[in-house]
Amino acid sequence: MILEVAIPLNVDKNFYYTSDENVKIGCRTIVPFGKKKLTGFVVGVKEKKSQKPGINSGLKKIIKVVDDKPLINDELLELAKWISEYYLCSFGVTLNLILPTTSKISAKKTETLHRRNPSALSVVPTVEQKTAIKKITNALEKNQPKNFLLFGPNDSGKTEVYIQAIDFCIKNNYSAIYLVPDVSLLSQFKELLRNNFGEAAGVWHSGLSQKEKNQFLSRLISGEIKVILGSRSAIFLPLKNPKLFIIDEEDDSFYKQMQSPKYHARDMATQRAKITKGVVVLGSATPSVETYYKTKTGEIELLKLTERIEKRPLPKISVINLKYTKRFAITKPLKYAMTNALLQKKQIFLLVNRRGWATTVKCSVCQNIIKCPNCSIPLVAHKKPSGLLCHYCGYKQNYSSKCSVCSGDMIYTGFGTEKVEEIVKKIFPSTEIIRIDSDSPMPYSKMFQMMKSGKSCILIGTQIVAKGFDFPDLTVVGIINASSGLYSADFRSAERTFSLITHSMGRCGRGSSTGQVIVQTDNPEHYAIKYAAEFDYESFYEHEAAYRKEFLWPPFIKLINITLSGENEEAVISRSEKLAEKLDGITGLTVLGPAPKVAAYLAGKHRWQILLKLKEEDFPVISCRLQKIVDSSRSNNINIVFDVDPLETV
């Protein structure tokens, strides 16, 4: 038997091996590759010798078959082929993305989710929810691909629509994938799915051990799991008969894979639904500009929820101009609102979208800033663990009191979550304070349980706390510096700011008490902050879309970002310039750059980029020429990475 094997290397071809065993397409196999042993994926089988010249001569034999049964079915093979073509990467790399080269799948069962509270199913949907549910279930019944945007303010009941749609799927012998942007949200939604679907639900995320992942896949293959709750990578799982794909908070950047191939889970769901003739439901209070634009063109059908559940009022918003106050992290209006909330035994959330204690360490005399030697990025001062830390590569060094250039005194400026926590403890010494960021030792699940208990406390966190959580006793939200993200050179800075403010404000007033939000900013007139404070997404969209149309940014143009990196800066610059010159000859392609990235020196590598603009309809033709030119420009000492539809352009 001759096997065609796709190997997870960045080479645009498959390799042939012989086998004495019967191996099916979709199984993994260990093969010799030069002096190495690699795990590849069987993508073709020939019972007899091939007639193609050269294929049979000197073929090596496989070393071992990993899987007894195929784990990648025809549906996922078709999806992998599309990913390979769209994101300009090899077939083997794509298959490894869908199913990493793990150990053999275990037949043992993992922990099941037992239903705890069947009465939770007795929620009566509103008229708007019923309309949305009906449209989704009608599309499922017709067995035709369909995309919906479920758009409504925070606490408008989008989750109940998801649950009802999943329930319809399970009753009709379909399966569903329910994605949330971050593992921090899994505790909340795991409880929800357990109450509604019991052992038919399973949870998948990157924090699972290899053994747990293998056991999970065993339950999946057996058909025991009908609905998957997970983060980004769950979109690739080999679920039986998947028909419903839910992407909650669809605008969240966590859905974009930062390593190559740089896919977006939203696009994976849309493409997989085309293959399975399924339905995609994108949900958000602040949909991405690209998604909302597609509702205007008819590619996506808009489902609107206009009111909060039980007609709860939106929180009261106060915008504090930091230009006219002493620049404390906690202004007087915010301190007053927090004091009142604590007197009423309520909860408070403070958004601080920077980690650490001080964000910049610089000399008071020569203004020299301490930077990472590996990345040339300013180090951030942390208290626990104590030291100066690079948030890109993890480099760490001790605190410094004197400047290494002029021996002047070092000053620590800016503030992150640690400093705000320190300030708040001094103001409210007897109040329990919870800090949640990627440095804090408290697990998300523990934070979730503490907040759900209703105990009066102050939660301090970054953007990972701003979306999705439902805490009925949280009545005050303070946004410490709402305009901090506006000064990025990236064209999406206003959209990100609007989204983060809106979702942060949506955390409060979800119970019986009216919420209050204090927005602190030094730029209150900026349209992103102005429209967020008014809960006016449509006006923000119109303003943002007009800007993007004028300057040709997505959704009015397609982007491809090419990053070149290497240890030798001159070689990287030279290769970037030569590549840009070749690409400039492609008709229909606008070439911007090459130019150094904002983080031009990262983890010991110099990084330059070439940003390409083209029309969506020209992509299939241009991408083929583009890949050939780039492949001819590759070398061992310079890495070249494609990013199709990038979320970051600087």
N, C-alpha and C positions, 0 to 999 in steps of 0.2 A: 504494500500500500504506500502510495506517495502522498505526503502531506504538504500543503501550502501553509506556511506558518508566518504570521505577522509578529515581528519582534519589536518591543518597546524602545526603539532607537529612532533618532531623527533621520531616517533614510527612506527615500520614496520608492520602496519596493519590498516584496515579500520574499521568503526563502523556502527552498524545498528540501524535505528530509524523507527518509524511508522509515517505515514502521512495520513490525511483524504483528502488531495488535490492531484490532479494529478501533479506530478513533473517529469520533463524530465531530462535525463542525461545531465550534463554540466551546470546545474543551481546551484547557491549558495543557501545555506539554513542555518539559524541560529539554532543551536542545543544546548541542555544542555550537559555539560561535567563536571562531578563532581559538584563543586559549581560555575563553570564558564558558560558563554554563549559564544560559539565560532561559527565562520562562516566557514562552511565546503563546500565541493563540492560533488554533487551527481554523483557517478561513476557507480552506478548500481541500477536497479529498479526491484522489484518483485511484481507482481499483487497479487499473492496468498502467503499464509504462506510458509516459507521455510521449506524444509525437513531436513535441517541440524540441528542436535541436539543442543539445547541451544540457537539458534539464535533468536527464537521468545519469549523466556521466559523473562519477565520483561523488554521488550523494551520500551524505553522512546519515547515520541512523539516530533517531531520537534517543534520549537517555531515559526518559520516564514520562508517563502520562499522569497528570495531576488529578484530573476529574473523571469520575465514572460516568457522569451525565453532563451534557452541555449546560453551562451556566449563562452563556450569552446566546440568546435565541435570535431568530431571524429579524425580529423587530429591533433588537438592540444592535445587531450587525448593520442594519440599514441606518440607524441613528449614528453609529460610529462612522460610517462612510460619509454621511452629511457633515459631521463635525470635522473630519479630516479635510474635506474640501473647503468648508467655510472658514475654519480657523487656521488653514494653511499649515497643517502638521501631518505627520505620518500616520498611517492606519494603525500600526502597532502601538504608537504612543497614545492614540485615542482609545483603543481597546483597553490599555492599561489604566486609563483614566476611569473607564466604566467599571472595570473589575480589576483592581490591583492584583499583582502577582503574589497572592497570599498562599498560605498553606491549604491543605485539603479541607473541604467543608465538612464540619462535624455533623454527625447525625443526632447529637444530643440536643435537647431543647433548652432554650433560654427562659428566663423568667417571663411569665405571661402577665398581662394587665387584667386583673379581675374586676368586674363591675362592682362598684361600691354603692352607688346611689341611683338606682333606676328611676327614681322620681324626678331626676334632673331632666329627663326627656319630656316632661310635661310643659315646657315653655310654649306659650302661645305666640306665634309670630305676628308682627305688625302687618298692616296692609302692604307697605313697601317691601318688607321682607318676603311676604307671600308671593308678590309679583316677581321678585328676583329668583326665588326658589323655583317657581313655575317655569320661568324661562330657561333656567339651567337644566332642570329635569326634562323639559321638552326637547332640548338639544341632545341630551343623553339618549332619549328614546329614539330620535331620528338617526342615531349612529352616524353623524356627520361631524367633521372637525368644526369647532366653534370657539371663539375667544370672547370673553367678557371682562369688563372692568367693573368691579363692585366698588363704587366710590361714595364715601360718606364721611362725616366727621367722626373723630374718635368717640367710642361708646355709642355708635349708632346701630350696633347689632350685626356687624359683618360676620362675626364668628358663628352666630346662630344659623346664618345662611349656609356657611360651610358645613356645619354639622348636619343640617337637614339634607343637603346635597349628598354628603357621604352616606347617610342612612339610606337614601334612595339607591345609591350604587350597590351597597351591600345586599339590599333586598332583591336586587335584580342581577345578582351574581357578577357584579363588576368589582373592580378594585380602585383605590384612590391613593394619591400621594399628596400629602399636606405639608408644604414647606414653610418654615419660619426662618427669619434671617440669621438668628444667632442662637447658640446653645443655651444662652441665659434664659430664653423663653420656654425651653422644653418642659421645665417643671410645671409651669402653669397649664400648658396645653396637654401634657401627659395626663394630668389629673382629669381634664375635660374629656379626653378620648376614653380614658378608663371608665369613667362614669357612664358614657354613652355606648361604647362598643366592646368593652371588656377585652377578652383574649383575641378578638379579631384585629386589635390594634397592636402595632409594634413601633418602637422608637429607635431611630438610627442617627448617630452623630459621630464626629471624629474622636470624641473622648472614649469610645468603646475600645476595649482591648482587642487584640487580634482574635483571641479565642471567642470573645463575645460576638464579634462580627461574623465569624464563621458559623457560630450556632444560630445567629439571627438569619443568615442566608439559608440555613437548613430549614427553618420554620417557613421562610418565604417560598422556597422551592416546593415544599409540601402543600402549599396553598392554605396553611393555617392563618397566615396574616392577610387581611383584606384591606387594611388601611395603614399606611406608613406615615408617621410624624417624624420629620427630620429637618436637618439643615441642608445646605446646598447640595452635597454629594448624593443625597437620597434620591435625587431625580433619576439616577441611573440604575436603581435597583431592579432586578429581574422579577418584578411583581407580575402575577398572573392576571391577564385581561385588564390592564389599567385603562380606565376611561375618564377619570377625573383628576385634574392636576391643579391644585390650589397653591398660589404663590401669595402668601400674606405679606403685607408691607412691601409690595413688589418693587418699590423705588429704592430699597435699601442697598447700599453698596456691597454688603456682605454676600450678595448673590453673585458677585463677579469673582471669578477665580483669578488670583494674582500670579500663580505659576502657570507656565505654558503646558497645555493649550489654555489660553485665557478665555474660557467660556463664560456665558452668563446663564444662570439657572432658568431665568424667565424664557430665554430663547430655546433652551433645551426642552422645556415643557411644551412650548408651542410646536416645535418640530416633532416631538414624540407624539403629541396629540394628533398631528397630521397623519402619522404612520398608523396609529391605533384607532383613528376616527373617533377621537375623544374630545373632551371639553376642558378648556383652560379658564380658570377664574383668577384674575389678578385683583388683589384687594389693597386699598390704601386710602387714607385721608388726604395724602399728598402724592398722587401718582406722578411718575416721571413725566417730563415734558414729552418725551418720545411716545410713551404709552397714551397719554391724553390726546396727542396729535392723531394717533391712529383711530381714536373714537370719532374724530372729525372726518377722516377719510373713509370710514365705514369698515376698516379692517378689524376693529374691535367694537363690540356692542356695549354701550354704556348702561349700567344699572345703578340708579342713584338711591341712596338713603339720605334723606334730608334732615332728619331729627335724631336727637339722642333717644335712647331707650327710656320709656316712661316719661317722655317729654322733659327730661332733666335740662335745666338751663346751662348754657355754656358758661365757663368761668368768667369772672370779671378780670379785665386786663388793665394793668397800669404799666406804662412805659416810663422808665427813669433815665433821663439824659445824664450820662456820667460826666459830660463836660461841665455841668453846673453843680457837681457835688464833689466832696472829697472822695478820692478814688479808693474807697475801701471795697473789699470783696462783698461785704454785707452792708448795703446802704441803710439809712434810717427807715425808709418805707418798708424794705424787706424785713428788717429786724422787728418792726412793729407787727407786721403780718404774721411772722413766725411766733412771736410772743403770744398773740391772740389764739393762734391755732393750738399751741401747747397748753394754754389755759383751758381749752375745750377738749383736751386729751385727743387731739387729732394728729395726723402725720404730715410730714413736710418732705418735699423733694427739691434738692438743689442741683441744677445741671452745671457741671464744670467740665468742659470738653477738652481738658488737658490733664494728663497724669502727672504725678510727682509733686514736689514741694515748691521749687523755684524753676521757672522754665528757661532762664538764661543766667549764666555766671560770667561776669565781665569785670575788667579792671576799671576802677574809679578814676584812674589817671589817663591811661592811653587807650581805654575802651576796647582793649583786646578781649575777645570772647573765647572761652575754653571750648574747643571742638574735639570731636572724636578723631583720633589719628587714622582710623580705618575708613571714615565716611565723610569727614570734613563737615559734620553736622553739629550744631551746638549741643553740648551735653546738658542733661536735665538733672537738677539736684533732687535727690530722694532722701527721706529720713529713715524709712524702713524698707529694705535694708539701706543703711547709711552709705552715701557715696554719690558720685556723678555718673549718670548712666546714659548710654546711647540707645535711643528707642528704635534704631534701625538694625544694628548688628549685635547689641547686647554688651558692647565694651563697657568696662567699669573702671573708675579710678577714685581715689580718696578725695575728700574735700581739700580745697586749697585756699589759704588765707592771703597769699601773696602772688602777684602776677609774675609769670615766668619770663616776661619780656622786660618789664621795667621795675619789678618788685613793688608796685603799687598795691593798695588794698583791693581785694576782690569784693564785689557787691553782688547780691543775689536778687534778681528782679523777676517779675511775673509770678503767677501762682497757678498751681494745679490742684488736684483733688486733695492732696495731703495738706497743703497750706490752708485751704478752706476748712478742712476738718479741724485743724489746729485752732483757727480763728473761732469757729462755731463752738468748740469745746470751752473756750474762754468765756464766750457770751452766755452759753447755756450749759453750765458745768454739771447739772444734775440730770440732764436729758440723755437718753440712749441715742448714740450716733452710729449709723451704719455707713461704711464707705465701700462702694462697689466699683472697681475698675480692674484692669488686667493685672494689677499688682496686689490687690487685696487678697488676703488668705481665705475670706469667707466664701464658701460655695454659693452659687446662684440659688440653688434649691433651698438653702438655709435662709438666705435673704428673703426669698419668696414666702416661706412659711412664717417668718417673723412679721412681714408686712401684712400678710393675710390674717394674722392673729388680731390685728386692730390695735396693737399696743402703740401708744404715743411715742414717736421717735422722729429723728431727722435722717433721711436717706440722702447721701451725697454720692453722685455718680456721673460717669461719662455717658456718651450716647448709647451705650449698651443697655442702659436703664430707661432710656427715653421712649422706647417703642414697645407696644404690645401688652405691657403689664396692666392688670386691672386690680387696683387697690381702693376699695370703697371708702376707706377712712382717710385717704390722702386729700387734703383740702387746700394746701398752699404749695405752689411751685415757684421757685426762684431761679431765673436764668441769669447766671452771674455776669457773663459778658456775651450778649447775643450776637455781636458783630465780629467776634474773633475770627470767624471763618470767611468773612467777606473780602479779606485782603489777599486771598490766594490769586495767583495768575491764571488759574484754571477757569474756563468759561462757565463751568457749572457751580461756581462758588455761591451765587445767589440762590440757586435751586436747593443746594444742600443746607444753606442757612434757613431758608423758609421751611423746609421739611423738618429740620431739627427743632426749631422753635415751636412749630405747630404740634408735633408729636409730644414734646415736653409739656406743653400746655394741656394736652389731652389726657395727661395722667391724673388730673385732679377733678373734683366735682363729679365723680362717678357713682357716689352714694347718695344719701339723703341730704347732705349739706352742700351748699353752693361753694364752688371753688374760687380761688383767687390766685392770680398769676402776676408776678412782678418781673418785668423784662428790663434788665439793665443793659444799656448800650451807649456807645459814644456816637452812634450814627442812626438816630431814630427816624430820620426822613428817608432812609433807603427803602426802596419799594419792597424788598424781601421782608424787612422787619415790619413795615407799615401794614402790608396785606396779611401777614401772619397774625399780627395783633388784632386784625379785624375778622379773622377766620374766613378770608376771601380768596380761595384758591383760583377761581375763574379769572379774577382781575390780575392775580400774579401771573397766571399762565399767559394771558393776552400780552402783558408787558414783556415777559421773558421770550415768548415766541416771536414778537416783533423784533427784538434785539437779535435773536439767533437767525432770523430770516435775512436781516440786513447784512450781517457779517458772515453768513453761510456757515452755521454750526448745526449739528443735529437738532431736530429731525429733518432739516432741509438739505443736508448733505451727509455722505457717509465718510467715516474716518477710519484710517488704519495707521497705527503707530508702530514704527520699527525702532527697536532699541539695540544699539551695539555696545558691547562692554568688553573690557580687557584690562590687563595690568599695565600695558604700555599705552600711555595717553596719545603719543604721536601716531602710533599704529591705528588706534581707534578713530582718531580724527581723519587720518588719511583714508581709511576704509570707508568711513561715513561719507566723505566728500565724493569718492569715486562711485559709491553706490547711488548717491543722490543724483549724480550726473547721468548715470544709466537710466534711472527711473524717470528723469525729466523728459526722456524721449518717448514715453508712453502717451499716446493720444487719450485725452479725457482725464488725465491725472494731474492734479495740482500738488507740487512738491514744496513743502515748507521745511526749511532747514538744509543741512544738518545743524543742530544746535545742542549745547550741553543741557542735560536735564537739570532740574532745580537741585536735586541731590546728585550732583555731577560726579561725586566720588563716594562710592558706597561699598562697604565690606571689602575694601582693597581693590575695587574695580572702577575704572573710569567709564562714565556712561554718557553716550550721545544718542540723540534721537532724530528720526526723520518722520514728520507727520504728513500723511497723504490725505487729500480730499478728492472724492469722486462721487458720481451719481450712483444711486442704488442700482439702477438698471444696468449700469456698466460693470458692476462688480464681477459677475461670472467670467467675463472675457478678460478683464484686467487682472484678476487674481491669478489666472494661469500664467500670464506673462510675468507678473510680479514675482511669483514663487520661483520661476526658472532663473530670473536675474539674481534674486537673493541667494538661491542655492549655489549659483556659480561664484558668488562673492564670499562664501563661507571659508573659514580657515580654523586651524586648531587653537590659535591663540586669541581669537575674537569670537564672542558669542553673539548671535543675531536672533532676536525674538520678535515675533509678530504679535500685535494686539489689535484684533479686529473689533470695531465698536468699543474703543477704550473709554473707561470712565475717568482716567487721568491723562492729561495731555501736556504736562509740564515735567 
